[in-house]
Amino acid sequence: MKPIIFQFNPPEWMSFLPDTVTIHSYGFMIGLGIVFSYLLAVQLGKSLKVDSDKTATLFFWVFLASVVGGKIFFYFENPDIYFENPSKMITKPGGGFVFYGSLIFAIPTLVWYLRKSKIAVWDYLDIVAIYGPLLHLFGRMGCFMAGCCHGKACSPEYGIIFSDPATKANPMNTPVYPTQLYSIFLLLGIILFLYFFRNKKKFAGQMFLIYVITYSIGRGIIEIFRGDEARGYIIDRILSHSQLIALILVAITAVFYWKRSKKA
């Protein structure tokens, strides 16, 4: 929709900046997401006596792990490009991230920090189940504005057209399924449900496990409409990388849910 929010030429006393400073909508929305999810995390963390300093440190480590994991999984979408010339990982890293890569790297980092800080892991994961999707939701808003992660070409009544010259969408000027909006509504639904469900949960960790299962199933369905073919397939045109990861996560999470519900 609007990949670039605005550009400006900095004054001479800001010579350390480029000649033209560009504010991209994707990065801007991620920044907003970090701010709002942090504020929500601080508020929700009070129930476990987690102060703002610990939350800030937690955010730093999880953000770092998310960036590394998201980028590594992005490389594996087209491994030949980077394995033939590993230097491209630094010289031409690309602009993409894979959410599942971020999630898979972030969870162990999160658990490590919680144990190190002597914070109840499963109880805090239930808090993550609310503010985590909020950050992800802002990221998808950035995707929508930038034009990435779009759907397949479709008839005009079901689609949206990306026409900005700077858009990441391919094809341009063609109706495509607004899969970014599908993800936004999915995440918003998860946030609202879990927020009102938090006082009714039966065991610690239930909210987090519901979040992972619900998002994975929803993401697997949304993948059917995705049109950015570069993300790759395990079985051509049938099973994408993200759908395989979703199936694995649902299976693992369902086992955890069953075991913890039995203990409860």
C-alpha positions as CSV (number, residue, x, y, z in Angstrom):
1,M,0.0,0.0,0.0
2,K,2.6,2.5,1.1
3,P,6.1,0.9,1.4
4,I,7.8,4.3,2.2
5,I,6.1,6.6,4.8
6,F,8.3,9.6,4.1
7,Q,11.7,10.8,3.0
8,F,13.7,13.8,4.0
9,N,17.1,15.4,3.4
10,P,18.8,16.0,6.8
11,P,20.4,19.4,7.5
12,E,24.1,19.9,7.3
13,W,24.7,19.5,11.0
14,M,23.4,15.9,10.7
15,S,26.1,15.0,8.1
16,F,26.5,11.6,9.8
17,L,23.2,10.6,8.1
18,P,22.8,9.6,4.5
19,D,21.9,12.3,1.9
20,T,18.3,11.1,1.9
21,V,16.8,9.4,5.0
22,T,13.9,7.0,4.2
23,I,11.4,5.8,6.7
24,H,10.1,2.4,5.5
25,S,6.7,1.4,6.7
26,Y,7.8,-2.2,7.6
27,G,10.5,-1.1,10.0
28,F,8.3,1.6,11.4
29,M,5.4,-0.8,12.2
30,I,7.9,-3.2,13.8
31,G,9.1,-0.4,15.9
32,L,5.6,0.5,17.0
33,G,4.9,-3.1,17.7
34,I,7.9,-3.4,20.0
35,V,6.8,-0.3,22.0
36,F,3.2,-1.4,22.4
37,S,4.0,-5.0,23.2
38,Y,6.6,-3.9,25.7
39,L,4.2,-1.7,27.5
40,L,1.6,-4.5,27.6
41,A,4.3,-7.0,28.8
42,V,5.2,-4.6,31.7
43,Q,1.6,-4.3,32.7
44,L,0.8,-8.1,32.5
45,G,4.2,-8.9,34.1
46,K,3.1,-7.2,37.3
47,S,1.0,-10.3,38.2
48,L,4.2,-12.3,38.4
49,K,6.2,-9.5,40.0
50,V,8.4,-9.0,36.9
51,D,9.7,-5.5,36.9
52,S,10.2,-3.3,33.8
53,D,14.0,-3.8,33.9
54,K,13.7,-7.5,33.6
55,T,11.1,-7.1,30.8
56,A,13.5,-4.8,28.9
57,T,16.3,-7.3,29.2
58,L,14.0,-10.1,28.2
59,F,12.9,-8.1,25.1
60,F,16.5,-7.5,24.1
61,W,17.5,-11.2,24.2
62,V,14.3,-12.4,22.6
63,F,14.5,-9.7,19.8
64,L,18.1,-10.7,19.1
65,A,17.2,-14.4,18.9
66,S,14.2,-13.6,16.7
67,V,16.2,-11.6,14.2
68,V,18.9,-14.4,14.0
69,G,16.3,-17.2,13.7
70,G,14.1,-15.3,11.2
71,K,17.0,-14.6,9.0
72,I,18.5,-18.1,9.1
73,F,15.1,-19.6,8.1
74,F,14.9,-17.0,5.3
75,Y,18.2,-18.3,4.0
76,F,16.9,-21.8,3.9
77,E,14.0,-20.8,1.7
78,N,16.5,-20.5,-1.1
79,P,19.6,-22.3,0.2
80,D,21.4,-22.7,-3.1
81,I,21.9,-19.0,-3.4
82,Y,23.7,-18.7,-0.1
83,F,25.4,-22.1,0.0
84,E,27.1,-21.6,-3.3
85,N,28.4,-18.2,-2.1
86,P,28.2,-17.9,1.8
87,S,29.5,-14.3,1.6
88,K,26.1,-13.2,0.3
89,M,24.7,-13.8,3.8
90,I,26.5,-10.6,4.7
91,T,26.8,-8.7,1.4
92,K,23.3,-9.5,0.2
93,P,21.2,-10.6,3.1
94,G,17.9,-9.7,1.6
95,G,15.0,-8.0,3.4
96,G,13.0,-11.0,4.5
97,F,12.4,-12.9,7.8
98,V,10.5,-16.1,8.5
99,F,8.2,-15.9,11.5
100,Y,8.6,-19.6,12.4
101,G,12.4,-19.2,12.5
102,S,12.0,-16.3,14.9
103,L,9.6,-18.3,17.1
104,I,11.8,-21.4,17.2
105,F,14.8,-19.4,18.2
106,A,13.0,-17.0,20.6
107,I,11.3,-19.7,22.8
108,P,14.5,-21.4,24.0
109,T,16.1,-17.9,24.6
110,L,12.9,-16.9,26.5
111,V,13.0,-20.1,28.7
112,W,16.7,-19.6,29.4
113,Y,16.2,-16.1,30.6
114,L,13.1,-16.9,32.7
115,R,14.9,-19.8,34.5
116,K,18.0,-17.6,34.9
117,S,15.8,-14.9,36.5
118,K,13.8,-17.5,38.6
119,I,10.5,-16.5,36.9
120,A,7.8,-19.2,36.6
121,V,8.3,-20.3,32.9
122,W,4.8,-21.6,32.1
123,D,3.1,-18.8,33.8
124,Y,5.1,-16.2,32.0
125,L,4.6,-18.0,28.6
126,D,0.9,-17.3,29.2
127,I,1.7,-13.6,29.2
128,V,3.8,-14.0,26.1
129,A,0.7,-15.5,24.4
130,I,-1.0,-12.1,24.6
131,Y,1.8,-9.6,23.9
132,G,3.7,-11.8,21.4
133,P,0.8,-11.9,18.9
134,L,0.5,-8.1,19.3
135,L,4.0,-7.6,18.1
136,H,3.4,-10.1,15.3
137,L,0.2,-8.2,14.3
138,F,2.2,-5.0,13.9
139,G,4.7,-6.9,11.8
140,R,1.9,-8.1,9.5
141,M,0.6,-4.5,9.2
142,G,4.1,-3.6,8.0
143,C,3.9,-6.5,5.5
144,F,0.6,-5.2,4.2
145,M,2.0,-1.7,3.7
146,A,5.2,-3.0,2.1
147,G,3.4,-5.4,-0.1
148,C,5.3,-8.5,0.9
149,C,3.7,-11.9,2.0
150,H,0.8,-11.3,-0.3
151,G,-1.6,-13.8,-1.8
152,K,-2.1,-15.4,-5.2
153,A,-3.7,-13.6,-8.1
154,C,-7.5,-13.7,-7.8
155,S,-10.7,-12.0,-9.1
156,P,-11.1,-8.3,-8.2
157,E,-13.9,-8.8,-5.7
158,Y,-11.7,-11.0,-3.5
159,G,-8.4,-9.2,-3.9
160,I,-6.4,-6.0,-3.4
161,I,-4.1,-4.3,-5.8
162,F,-0.6,-3.1,-5.0
163,S,0.5,-0.4,-7.4
164,D,3.1,1.7,-5.5
165,P,6.4,1.6,-7.5
166,A,8.3,0.7,-4.3
167,T,6.0,-2.2,-3.4
168,K,7.4,-5.7,-2.7
169,A,4.4,-7.2,-4.3
170,N,4.9,-9.3,-7.4
171,P,2.8,-9.1,-9.6
172,M,1.9,-5.4,-9.3
173,N,-1.4,-3.8,-10.5
174,T,-3.1,-7.2,-10.2
175,P,-5.7,-8.3,-7.7
176,V,-4.2,-10.7,-5.1
177,Y,-5.6,-12.2,-2.0
178,P,-4.9,-9.9,1.0
179,T,-3.2,-12.7,3.1
180,Q,-1.6,-10.1,5.3
181,L,-5.1,-9.0,6.4
182,Y,-6.1,-12.6,7.0
183,S,-3.1,-13.0,9.4
184,I,-3.9,-9.7,11.1
185,F,-7.5,-10.8,11.8
186,L,-6.2,-14.2,13.0
187,L,-3.8,-12.6,15.4
188,L,-6.3,-10.1,16.7
189,G,-8.8,-12.9,17.4
190,I,-6.1,-14.8,19.3
191,I,-5.2,-11.8,21.4
192,L,-8.8,-11.0,22.3
193,F,-9.8,-14.5,23.1
194,L,-6.7,-15.2,25.3
195,Y,-7.0,-11.8,27.1
196,F,-10.6,-12.6,28.2
197,F,-9.7,-16.3,28.8
198,R,-6.7,-15.6,31.1
199,N,-8.8,-15.8,34.3
200,K,-10.4,-19.1,33.3
201,K,-7.4,-21.1,32.3
202,K,-7.1,-24.6,33.9
203,F,-3.3,-24.8,34.1
204,A,-0.1,-22.7,33.6
205,G,0.9,-22.7,30.0
206,Q,-2.6,-23.4,28.6
207,M,-2.8,-20.0,27.0
208,F,0.6,-20.2,25.3
209,L,-0.2,-23.7,24.0
210,I,-3.6,-22.6,22.7
211,Y,-1.8,-19.7,21.0
212,V,0.7,-21.9,19.2
213,I,-1.9,-24.5,18.1
214,T,-4.4,-21.9,16.9
215,Y,-1.9,-19.8,15.0
216,S,-0.2,-22.8,13.4
217,I,-3.6,-24.1,12.1
218,G,-4.6,-20.7,10.9
219,R,-1.3,-20.1,9.3
220,G,-1.5,-23.4,7.5
221,I,-4.8,-22.5,6.0
222,I,-3.6,-19.0,5.0
223,E,-0.7,-20.6,3.2
224,I,-3.1,-22.0,0.7
225,F,-3.8,-18.5,-0.5
226,R,-0.2,-17.2,-0.4
227,G,1.3,-16.1,-3.7
228,D,4.9,-15.3,-2.9
229,E,6.3,-18.5,-4.3
230,A,9.9,-17.7,-3.2
231,R,9.3,-19.1,0.3
232,G,9.5,-22.6,-1.2
233,Y,7.8,-26.0,-1.0
234,I,8.5,-29.4,0.5
235,I,6.1,-30.9,-1.9
236,D,5.7,-28.7,-5.0
237,R,2.5,-26.7,-4.9
238,I,1.1,-29.0,-2.2
239,L,3.1,-28.5,1.1
240,S,5.1,-25.4,1.8
241,H,7.9,-25.1,4.4
242,S,5.6,-23.1,6.7
243,Q,2.9,-25.7,6.5
244,L,5.3,-28.5,7.4
245,I,6.6,-26.5,10.4
246,A,3.0,-25.7,11.4
247,L,2.1,-29.5,11.4
248,I,5.2,-30.2,13.5
249,L,4.4,-27.5,16.0
250,V,0.7,-28.6,16.3
251,A,1.8,-32.1,17.0
252,I,4.5,-31.2,19.6
253,T,2.2,-28.6,21.3
254,A,-0.7,-31.0,21.4
255,V,1.5,-33.5,23.4
256,F,2.5,-30.8,25.8
257,Y,-1.2,-29.7,26.2
258,W,-2.3,-33.3,26.9
259,K,0.4,-33.9,29.5
260,R,-0.1,-30.6,31.3
261,S,-3.9,-31.0,31.3
262,K,-3.6,-34.4,32.8
263,K,-1.4,-33.0,35.6
264,A,-3.9,-30.3,36.3
